[in-house]
């Protein structure tokens, strides 16, 4: 297996693991989350607030899988195809969907919306991005964010995140280098002061509660950079992220994709990977409380990553 493929599989599987682990503690009191042992936070199990199977994707994970399948089929990103994919998902009656996402996909992008969902769902773009330049990846990420967020601020953060994740997959880099890349790219993209300030503040803090409440997409980026600076492993980064509270599913997805890429798929917990392979929320099966279409089952995520990475440039529609 090539190292690039290994990193891509780590990113996609990591994102789905982060989504599933984060969803297990959603809506839980922060004090209760912090009382849980590391091993408890890192164990995938049936149940949780959504009554899901172990490893079953929620909003972010389902959108990731659908976008990945669309990119494999279309061999390039197109915003109009993406919005149709997301609307198909909404019509499938997902059990977990934020009111903001539901409104944006039904009525149009919101002007003053800063939730961090766009960062999570564009993980597959970074895998496809191994065939393209940084500016192209950034442009796609901004276009995808604009489907739900009119805010230039949110679109800038989406571009930064997509470029960081693509760099983590495409090149043998390290956490400290990614933080430095974020600083350089924020200047090149002329990001708003709040974004550049968050990047600087990541040296000291994962982000304030106020930032998490007012600008969750910026807070998610700051937390990612903080984890890159201080977390010792994929598991450490996830545990610390979950113990901060907020939108645990989305924030964990964002962190886990990057740390999964840095670690590589072969370094992820085999128990986690086995759970993803076995997760098939099929209607009519005993124990399945949230049946979903097989397009959003995670069992083939490693193969999806392979398909995206092994697309060759002469097959891509530029």
C-alpha positions, 0 to 999 in steps of 0.5 A, a space after each residue: 500500500 502506498 503511504 498516500 493511500 494509507 493516509 487517505 484511508 486514515 483520513 476518511 475512516 478517521 472522520 467517520 470514527 470521530 463522527 460516531 464517537 462524538 455523536 455518542 456524547 452529544 447532548 450530554 452534560 459537560 460534567 458527565 462527559 468529563 467524568 468518563 474515562 478515556 477508554 469509555 470515550 473511545 469505545 464505539 457502542 450501540 445506543 447513544 442519544 440517536 439510538 444508533 448502531 456502533 459506528 453508524 454515521 450521523 449527519 456529518 458522516 452521512 454527508 461525507 459518504 455521499 460526497 465521496 460516492 459522488 466524487 468517485 462517480 463524477 471524478 471531479 467536484 461540481 457544486 450543482 451536483 453536490 447540492 443535489 446530493 445533499 438534497 437527496 440526503 435530506 429527502 431520505 429523512 435523516 434522523 440527525 440533521 441540524 435545523 440550519 442545515 435543513 433550512 439551507 438545503 431547502 430554502 438557500 444558504 444562510 447569511 449569518 451562519 457559522 456552524 462547523 458542518 461544512 468543514 466536516 463534510 468536505 473531507 472527501 474533497 481533500 482526498 480528491 485534492 491529491 490530484 489538484 493544486 492547493 488553490 483548486 482545493 480551496 476554491 472547491 471548499 469555498 464553493 461547497 461551503 457557500 451551498 449552506 453558508 453565505 458568510 465569507 468568514 465561513 468560506 475562508 475557514 473551509 478553504 483553510 481546512 481543506 488545504 490542511 487536510 489535503 496537505 496531510 494526505 498528499 505529503 509526508 508532513 507533521 503536525 507542527 508544519 501544518 500549523 505553520 501552513 495554516 498561518 501562511 495560507 491565512 495570510 495568502 487568502 487574506 482571511 478575516 482578523 478573527 481567523 488569523 487571531 484564532 490561529 495565533 491563539 491556538 498556541 495557548 488555548 483550544 478556543 473559548 466558550 464564547 468563540 464556540 458559541 458565536 463562531 463555531 466554525 472558527 472555534 473548530 479550526 482553533 481546536 484542530 490547531 491546538 490539538 496538532 500542537 499538543 495532542 500526542 495521538 489520534 486518541 488524545 486529540 479526540 478525548 480532549 476535543 470531546 471533553 470540551 463539549 459543544 457540537 461534539 460530533 462535528 468537532 470530533 470529525 474535523 479533528 479525527 480526519 486530520 489526525 487519521 491522515 497523519 497516523 495513516 489508516 494502518 495505525 487506527 484502532 482495528 476495533 474501530 475499523 472492524 465496527 465500521 466494516 460491520 455497521 449495516 443499519 438495514 431496515 427490518 433487522 433486529 436491533 436497528 433503530 435508525 435504518 438508513 439507505 446503504 449509500 450512507 453505510 460506512 462499511 466500504 469507506 477504505 475502498 472509497 478512499 482508495 478509489 478517490 486516491 487512485 483516480 489518475 489525472 488523465 481520467 479527471 474532468 478538469 
